[in-house]
Amino acid sequence: MAAVVYVLGTLVTLLCSVLLLRAYVKAKTPLLLWSGLCFVCLTVANVLLFVDLVLLEHEVTLYVWRLGAAALGMMMLVYGLIFESE
């Protein structure tokens, strides 16, 4: 059951990133770009979560890579909020 939740979380973040980046292409608002890139990194973090906890189980841990991807996404969003806001 946990695998289903991980996959759904990944699909939701992927959908958010696609919608945000598609809106950026139309509107050219920098905050949409940074938000979309943040969600791309969160999607990567969710994929790594699924691979780590479901596929690899206890063989190898991807904990640092998951946190790194999520932290990179949050840093992109903070950068966009601070430096690209109008």
Secondary structure, 3 states (H helix, E strand, C coil): CHHHHHHHHHHHHHHHHHHHHHHHHHHCCHHHHHHHHHHHHHHHHHHHHHHHHHHCCCCCCCHHHHHHHHHHHHHHHHHHHHHCCC
